[in-house]
Each structure stands twice: as C-alpha cells, then as structure tokens.
C-alpha cells in the first residue's frame, strides 16, 4: 500500500499516546533536510500512558514490520506512514500523527 516516507521529526506515538523517537535514522538519505527512516530502525517510546495496573505492559520500543517495496536506502526498505508496526511488550501499533507528504512510495 502506498504511503508517505518517514523521516526524523515525524510525529509518532505508541497507541497509548507515548511519544516515539527513532534510534537509528539513515542519514545518507534525507527528506526535507531530515534523515530518512528504514524498517531496520527501532523506535524508543517514552511515557506510555497505560494505567498503573498495567505498568509492566507499558510500551518501551516499537518497530516497523514492513516498508516500501520499490524504494530502498542502504539496501533496506524505507518506513511508510501506512506500514504496519508493533510495540514491545504489549503488541500495540505505532501511530503516525504527522510526517512529510511530498515524497511517497509503494
């Protein structure tokens, strides 16, 4: 499914509202002057808002499961705003709230 390519600075959260930050962007490819994100880059999640009763299941990291099929950076697929994702340890998805919209891929 086509979607916008992800970059550093895109607003990403876990499904519970905790902000997520990429840990290893691919700096050799830029989108609007910001490093692109490949599916190999994991996200760290801070301040997941799960209730205190479920504190052991609060999101701590997230990962894109698949990405672009025709566009690659460093031999790896790029993450799309429509790509499926998974947070650890509870399996909730990452949510893209805002990202660049000029560059899209399949």
Buried (B, 14 or more C-beta within 10 A) or exposed (E): EEBBBBBBBBEBBBBBBBBBEBEEBBEEBEBEEBBBBBBBBBBBBEEBEBEEEEEEBBBBBBBBEBBBEEBBBEEBBBBBBEBEBBBBEBEBBBBBEEBBEEBBBE
